[in-house]
Amino acid sequence: MKFAKLRFLLGLLPVLFALPMFPATVWSQDDSENVLRLKTGPLLIEPTSPAESLDEAEAAEDPVIEADDGKSRFIVHFDALPTRAEISELQSIGLTLDQYLDGTSYYASGTMVAGATASARSENIQDLELLTPDWKISPDLRSERVTAEEASGGRAEVTVEVFDGDTIDDIAETIEASGGEVIDIRRSALALTVRIPLSKVQTLAESSEIKFIEPAPAPRQQFNDGVRSSLGVDALHDANNLTGAGVTVGVWDGGKIDAHGDFGNRLTIAEPAAPGSDHATHVAGTLGGDGSGSATTVDDSVEFLLLASQERALVVSAEGPTLTTGEEEIDEQTRMIRFDEAVAGQWRGVAPGVAIVSFFWDDADDDHSKAIEEFAIDVSQNSWGFGVDQALHDNCEDYGNYTADSAAYDRIVRGLFGRSIPVVFAAGNERNDGDCGMASPPADNFANITPPQTAKNVITVGAINSDDRALTDFTSYGPTDDGRLKPDFVAAGCEAGGARVVTSTIQNGLYGGKCGTSMAAPAVSGLIALLMEQQRALGQERSLPSSYKAILAHSAEDVGAQGPDYRSGYGMLNGQRALGLLETLSLTEGTIEENGRTLFALMEVAENSNELKVTLAWDDEPAATNAVFALVNNLDLRLVGPDGSEHLPWVLNPEDPAAPATRARDDLNVVEQVQVPGPAAGQWRIEIVGRLVPKPPQLFSLVVSTE
């Protein structure tokens, strides 16, 4: 890589971004914003005078919904996105813009008088409508799934989202006073899970403090040594002496991590009452076990006379370790481990010096408050998701959905609890389970990512085989419902054929083998810990979560056709390449202050360069779960060559998910990447355009390199 000149030029990026802009370069915007696209159906926006709009609403059959303090909820439609000055002016009148919805539309709150006053004074307000109950109820609540649940038990479980977290306790009291049951309060998601008669949903939606009501998620489920070598981190351990020391990772799972010898004094159990879990212990070992028992734990456990024709292997089950000839049938959760090759440290994790805090998954999102403020975690590791099962839950529509839980994790990544952190999720093992109308396995089934992995700002990890680097036959594929790219990356989660699997710590001081995206995700969390340790060694500040995602996307190796895809995201992670981007100052962080702003940087590309690559990423504002499209702040990346030629990022077609990536403007994703093979020598212009930024300011991360 040709980094000497690049290092100097990238050092100028913050200065260049601060210079006066060239004549504004704002890409054309669609003129089709006369329809507000909501999951409850399209809402036609027909401009009327403010007085007519409010008078008609008051006279309509739907009641005018106001809280006790007289506050109403509106949907306000603008001709153009309001500036920060306009938003402040509306606030002074008494109309507060809340969450962005779609196009040029927002939720808003205020009194009826404030709404009328704002409509009269603002020439930019196209229409202002009272929020009615029908716009708050998910169509899925009319499905056979919910009807069957209500018929069997008289009630249905629903997620109730609120506008203001301060109202959650009052709403919970109201629901219980009216005979409903509050199952869970999720403050990070601004939501409650409640059990009520379906007939009461309409009445519940009449509260002005309630934003959206949808079916509750199904119960959580766990998502199930070449991991290090496939990531290229053995060299980081040896040459760079990186272990993740000084970095703390929170691990959420279906039980607590066992006090295995591989963790020494680096393990903290935040919730001692949680049940023990082989899965959690295995995940933690892949993340940060030191492998200190690898050479002895299984070899000395039993004595057994092996015949020459027998394969020596160990099966770890609930009853403990036993030798087998390899002829017995082994279920999916209990895999064989060869131990005749065991050596010291063989089964150590990716970051064997990292501190680990074990959490139970019951209040996973809200637990991040304690995890960040009390335990000072730097990374959140999650190898679980909400189950989708047609026979058990009839909830196939949950695949790809952006829910309240997705929005909660987008908030956490952005710093809901005082500090922004990367959040890593396993993509799930849903692709070939023969459920929800998917083709019989093995098959290339798409669109089977579950919430909250569908969140925009989290890092969602699929699984490849560590030996042949092929995608496993179980790893879940994207896209999401709105066409976004998931998973983001892949890492080792099994080996070809499944006979050799990811070997890691399990309970009782033993090692066990498992396959799954559960095993791939902690490898990525461990790699991020190594990057954080290296930043400290280099004297660099800790980066934005989006920066780690940008670095990983920039350094990943394609799996299959060139460019990202819905099977593997940006590809297989490469730890050595990722580390190199930190060392060569290839990362820049910046801010788009207003909608429509264009930032640019100039860089010199040398003769005979093989490739110019630029990756942009940002941690987006949480989306309204009622919106069809989850992207809120839409930034655009493009490169302009010395000859004036434009180069656009990779995009995918959700209508043809198997098709390779092409190059066009991206209006869906929070990561964009432009690759230019054989770039012309000379001065290149990197442009970051705030094409549609309804919730400014927006921080971003930019990685640039040439080879």
N, C-alpha and C positions, 0 to 999 in steps of 0.2 A: 504493500500500500504506500502511496506517495503522500506522507503526512507532514513533511517539513514545512512546505509552503502553506498547506491547509491549516496548520496549527495557528500560524500568524493571522491568516484571514479570518478564521473563526473567532479569534480573540477580538476582532473588530465588530462582530455581529451586534453586541449590545449597543455600541456606538452608532452603527449604521441604522439600527432600528430607531434611534432617537433623532436622526436627522430629519429635516423637512422632507415630506414625501414628494415623489415625482407627481405629475398630474394624476389625479385619482384614477385608479384602475379597478373599477367595481364591475364584476361580471353581471351579466343580465339576469334578472329575476323573473320567475314565472309570473304570468298575469292571470293565473287560474285560482287566485285566492278568494273566490266568491263562495266557496264551500268550506265550512269548517269540518275537518275529517275527525270524527270521534268514533270510538268503538260502539257507541250507542246508535250510530248512524250519522250520515252527513247532515249538517245543519246549514241550510241555505241562508246566506247573508244578504238581505234585501234592505238597502238603506232607506230609512224613514226619518222623519224629523224626531228629535229627542222626545218632544211632548207626546207625539202620536205613539211612539214605541212604548213609553211608560204607561200612558193612559190605556192603551189596548191591553197591556199586561194586567193592569188592575181590574179591567172589566172581563178578562177571560175566565173560563171555568177553573183553570188551575189557580190555586190560592197564591197570594203574594206571601212568600216565606220570609219572615223577619225574626231575628233573635229578640230576646227580652230587651236588649239595649237599643233596639230599633235598627240594627245593622242588617243589611240585605246582602245577598251574593248575586253577582252579575257575571255575564260574559260580555266583555267589551271588545269590539272590533274596530281596528284603526285602518285608515287608508294606507299608512306606512308605519313601520315600527316606530314607537315613540322614542325620542332621545332621553337621555338621563335628566335633562332639564325639564322636559315635558312631564316625565314621571314624577319629579319633585313638585311641579306645579299642581298636578292632579292630587298629590298627597296633601298639599296645603288646602285644597278645596274640601278634602275629606273622602276622596275616592282613592283607595289603595290598590295598586296592581299586585296581584298575588302570583300564582304559578302561571307560566306560559303554557298555552294550549297547542296552537298550530297556526301556520300562516302569519297573520298579524293580530291574533286573538289571545286574550288573557282572561283568567279569572280575576275578578275585582270585588272588593268589599267596601261598603259604606252605607250611609242612610239613603233613602229614596231622594231626599232633597239634594244630597251631595251628588248622586247620580245624574239628576236632572240638571244641576248647575254645571257639572263637568261636561255634559253633552252639549249644553248651550254655549259654553265658552270655548271649547276645543274644536277647531276646524278639522283636526285630524281624526276625531272619533266618527267612524262611519255608522256605527249602531251600538246600542247598549241594551242588553236584554236581561231580564230577570232569569236566574237559574232555576229551572223547574225540576221536580222530582224525576221526571222521565229521562232526563239527561244524566242522572246519577246512577242508574241501575243497569248493570251489565246484562246484555242479552243472554249470557250463559245462565242467569238465574231463571230463565224460562225453559231451560233444557230438561231433558228427561233425567239427567243426573241428579239435579236438585229436587225435582218432583218426586223421584224415587226415594231420595233420602227423607223427604218430608213425610211421604206415605208410610215409610217404615217406622219412623220415630216421632212423627208429628211435627218435626222441626228440621231446619236446615242450618248448616254452619256457613256463615258468610264472613267476609272481611269487610269491615266498615272503615273507610278512610275519612279523616277529618282535615279541615283546613288548618287548624291551630292546635298544636300539641297541648296547650294549656287547658283545652276543653275536654281532653280524653276522660279524665276522672268523672267529670260531671255527666258526660254521655254514658259512661259505664253505669253510674248510679241510676240514670233514667231508664236504661235498658233493663236493669235488674228489678227496678220498681214496677215495671210494666210486665214482669213475668218472664223476661228473657234471661239468658245465662251468658255471662262474660267468661269465655274460656281463656283468653290471653289478651294482654295489652302490650303492644309493640310500639314503644315511643319513637324509636328510630324510623319506623315505617309510617309514623303518624296514623296508626291503625289499631283496631281491635278485632279479635276473632270472637264472634258471638254465635250463639245457637238460639234461633227464634223461628216462629212459624213463618212460612214463606208469605202468608197473607199480610204480615206486619211489615214487610220490606218497604212497601209504598209509604206507609205512615212514617217509618224511620227516615226515609229519604226527604221528608218534608222539613226536617231540621236544617236550618241555614248553616249549621256548623259541619254538616256532613257533605263530603265531596263526592264519594263514589262507593258503591256497594257491589261486590263481586263474590263468587264462590270462594270459600276458604281453601287454602292449599291442602293437599293430602299430607299425611304424616311424613316426617323426614326419613331418609334412608341413607345408608352409607354407600359410597361409590368405591367400589374397589379399583459379580454383580455388575449387570451392564449399565445401570442407571448413571453412575459417575462417568464411565468411559463414553457413553453416548452424548453426555453433556460437555465432555472435554474438561471436567473439573479436576481430574487427578493431577493434571499439570499445574492447576491453580493451587492445589494443596502443596505440591512439592516445590515448584519454582518460585511461587509467590508467597508461600507460607500462609495461605488464607484458610481459615477454618470457620469463619462467621463469628469469631470471638468479639464480644462487645455489642452484638446484635441480639435482640430478643424477639422471638416469634410466638404469637398466640396460636394455639391449635384447637379448633372447635371440632368435636366429634361426638359419636353416640355413647361415649363413656370416657372415663379418665385414663390417662396414660399410666402404664405400670412402671414402678420404680426399678427399671432394668439397669443392670450394671453399666450398660453403654452410655447412660445419661449422667453418671456420676452425680455431682451436686448441681448440675445445670438445669434440673427439672423442678418446676414449681407446680403444685396441684392447686388451682384456684378454687375448685369445688370438690372437696374431699368426699362428700356424700354421693357423688356420681358413681355408677357401677363401673367396674373394671372393663376394659375393652381391648381385645386383641387387635381390632382394626385401628383404634387410636394409637396403640403402642407401635404397630407396624408403620403407620404414617409418620409418627415422630422419629422412628429409627431411620427411615428413608431421608427425612429432613436432616436430622442431626445426631444420630447415634455414632459413637466413636469406633464401633466394631471391636472393642477390646476383648470380647469373649468368642470371637469368630472361630478361633483355632481349636477351642477346647470344649465348648458347651455341648455340641452334638457328638463329637467323637468319643467322649468318655461317658456318655449317658447310658449305653448298654453294650453288652458283648454279644456278638452274633457270628456264627460260622457261615460264611458265604461260599456257595458253590461257584465254580468257574463260570457257569452259564447264567448266573444271577447278577442283576444290576444292583449295586449297593445304593440305597436311598433311605431317607428318613421321612416319616410322615408325622407331622405335628397335629394333634387333635386335642379335643377337650380333655381326653384322658391322659394326655402327655405324649412324649415322643416314643415311637416304636419303629423298628426296622421292617422293611417290606421287600419282597422280591420284585416289586414293580408290577405284579399281575393283578393286584386288587384294584377295584374301581375307586377312583378318588373323586370326591365331589368338587364343585367349583370353589368352595371356600377352604378346602384342605388340599394343598398341593404338595408334591414330592420335592424334597431338597436333596440334591447330591452333596455329600460331605467329604468324599474322599479327596477333594481338592482344597479343603478348607485351610486357610492360612490366616495369620493374625491380621486384623483390620479388614478382612475381605468384605465384610458386610457393613462397613461403616457408611454413614450417610453423606449427603452432599456437603453439609456444613457441620462437621463434627465438633466444632467449638461453640456453637450457637446456644444461647439460653432459651429454654422452652417453657411456656406456661400453658397448662392443660385446662380447657374449659369444656363443660357439657353444653350440648347444642340447644337446650330448651329455650333459652333467651339469647340466642346467638348474636343477633344484631344489637340489642341493648347492652349486652355484656361488653361490647367494645368500649363503652364509657369507662368501666372499671379497668379494662385491659390497657387502655391508653393512659388514663390518668393515674392509676395506682401501680400497674406493673410496667408501664412505659414500653409497651410492645412497639416494634418497628414494622412488623409484617403480620398480616392475618392469613392463616392457612386453614382451608376448609375443603375436606373431602366428603361432602354430603350434599344432598339436595332434596327437594320435595318429590315424593314418589308419583309416578304416573302409571296407572294400571287400569286398563279398560274394564276388566272383570271385577276388580275390587272397588275402584273409585269412579269409574266411568268419567274420567277427567282428561281424555286425550287432548282437549282444547288447551290444556295448560302448556303443552309443548310450545316453546318459542314466545310465550306471553311475557310482557313486561308488566310486573305486578308491584304491589306496595312493597314487597320484600326486595324486589330489584331496586326500586327507588331508594330504599333504606341503605343499601350497600353503596349506591352512588353517592349518597350523602356522607357516609362514613369515609369513603375514599377522599372526598373533598374537604374533610376536616370537621365533621359534625361535632366531634368530641374534643375540639381544640387543636388537634394536630392531624394532618393528612397522612395516610399510610397506604401502601399497596395492599390490596386484598386479592388473594389467589383462591380460585375455586376449581375443583375437578369438573370436567365437562359432563360426566355421566357415562353409563354403560348401556344405553338404551337402544342402540341402532339395530341390533339383531335379536331382540327379545320376542319377536313375532307378535307384537301387540299393536293395537291402534291402526290396523289396516296396513302395516308395513309388510313388504314382501318377505317371503320366507327366507331365513338365513341360509348361507351367507349372501348378503345383498348390500347394495349401495343406497340404503335408505337415508333420506335427508330430513331435516327439520325435526330433530328430536332432542333439542337442548331444553332443559327445564329451568324454571325460576329457582333461586335468584341468580343462577349463572347467566341469565339473559341481561343482567345489568350492564350498562355501557362501560363503566369505569373499572370494573374488576378485570382481572386476568383469568381467563377461562382456558383450561388446559386439557387437551385430548391426549390419547395414548398411542405410541408406536411400540414395535418390538425393538428391544435394545440390540439384538444381534443382526437382524436383516434390515432394520429401519423401515419396515413396512408398517402401515397403519394396522392396528389390531382389528379384529373382526367385531369388536363390541363398542368401540369408542363412538360417542355421540357426534353427530354432524349438525351443522347449521343448515339453513339460516334461521334467524329469529322470525317472528311473525311479520315484522316490518322490513325484513330483508337484510338486516345487519349481519356482519361477519361474526361468527362464532364457530368453533373455538378460536381463540387468539393464537395459540401455539400448540405444539405437541411435544411430549417428552416421553422417555421410556416408561412403560407401564406393564410390560410383559416380555416374553421371548417367543420366537416362532414355535408354534406347536403347543405351547403352554406347559411342556414338561419341565422346562427351566423357567422360573418365574422371578419376580422381584423378591429377593430374600432380605428380611429385615427383622427387627426385634418383635417379639410377642411376649405375652405374659409369662411369669414364672422364670424369668431369666433366660428364655429360650429364643430361638430364631424360627421364623416360619416364612413360607412363600405365598404370595398372593399376586393376582393379576387384576388390573383395573385402572381407570383414570385416577382413582384414589391414590395410586402409587406414583403417578406422573406429577400430580400437583405439588406434593411436598418437595420434589426435586427442584421445581421452579422456585418455590419459596426459599429453598436453601441457596439456590444460585443468586437470588436477589440479596440474601444476607451476605454472600461473598462480595458482591458489588458494593454494598454499603460499607463493609469492612475496608475494601480497597479505597473507597473515597476518603475515609478517615486517614488512611495511610498517606494518601496524596495531598492531604490538607484541603480537600474539597468539602463544600457544604452538602448536607443531605439533600437529595433532589426531590422534586415533585413526584407523586406516584406515576403521573403520565410519562415522566422521563424514563423510568425503568421499563415501562411498556414500550416506549419508542426505541430504547436501546436494544431490547430483546427482539423487537420486530426487525430492526435494522440489521442485526447480526445473525438472524435465523437463516437456516438453510432450507431451500425449497424441498418439499416432499411432493413429487409429481411435477406437473407443468409449472412453468415459470409464473411467479406472482402468487398472491394469496388465493385460497380456495376455501369452500365451506367444509371441507374434510379436515384440513390440518391448519387452518388459519395462515399465518405467515411462515409456518414450517417448523422444523426441528431446531431447538435452541442450541446455541454454540457458546459455551462459557468463555472460551479464550477470545473469540471475536468480541463478545460483549465487554470484556475487561479492556481490550484494546481501545474501544471507543472512549472509555473514561480516561485512559492514559494519554490519548492524543487530543484531548479537549474538543471532541467532536460534538458535544452536547451544548445547546444554548437554550435558556428558558426566557420567555418574554410574555407580553400582555397585549391583547387587543382591547383597547379602552372603550370603543364605541362601535355600534353597528355601522357597516359600510367602510370602516377604515382598512387601508392596505398598508402592511409593513413589508419592507424589502431589505434584502442584503445582497451584496455583490461578492463574488468569489472568483478567483482565477483558477482555471483548469489547465493543467500542463499538457504539452504535446504527448501523443501516444497513450493517453489514459484509457484504460479498459472500460471503466464504468464510473458514472457519477450517480450517487444514490442520496436521496433526501427523504427523511421520514418525519412526519408531523403527528403529534398526539396531544390530546387535551382531556382533562377530567371535566366532563360536562355537567351542567346543572341537571338535577333529577327531573324527569319528565312527568307530566300528568298521566296517570295510568289510564285515563279515559281517552287519551290521544292515540291516534292510529300509529303515528311515527314518534319514536322515542327521542330522536335528536332534537336538542333545544338550540344550542349555540352552534351554528354551522360555519366552520372555518374551511377555507379552500386553499390548497397548495398547488402551485404551478411553478415551473421553471421556464425561463426565457433564455435561449441560447444566444451566442454572439451574433448570429445572423437573424435574430428576431423570431426564430421558431419557438412554438409553445409546446411544452411537454407536461402532460396531465397524469394524475395518479391511476393506480390500478383500481378497477371496479369489477363487481360481479353482478350477474343477473339472477335475482332470486326466482324468476320464473323458469329459469333453466339452470338449476344449481350445479349440475355436473359440468357445465361449460367453463372453459378456462377464462381467466381474467383478461379484460381488455382495458383500454385507457380512455378515461372520460372524467368529467366532473363528478365528485362523490357528494351526495346529499344525505347519506345515511349514517356514516361511521365516524368514530372519534379517532381513528388512525388513518392517515393517508400516506402513501409512499410513491415517489416518482423514481424510476430507474431509467437511466439513459446509457445504453451500451455505446462504447466508442465515442464519447462526447467530443465535440469540436473544441480545440484549444482556444483559450481566450476568456473573456469576462462573461460570467453567467449571472443572471439575476434570479434570486429566490424570492417569490412573493407569497405572503400569507394574507389572505383576504377575509375580512369579517363579513362574509356574504349575507348572513342573517344571524344577528346577535341580539336576540330579544332580552337577554339577561346579562348585560355587561357588568364589570369587565370579565374577560376570559383569559386565564393563564394558559400557556401552551409550552410544549417541549419540541425542540427541533434537533435532529441529528443529521450531520452532513459528512460524507466521505467520498473520496475517489480512490480508485485502484489502478 
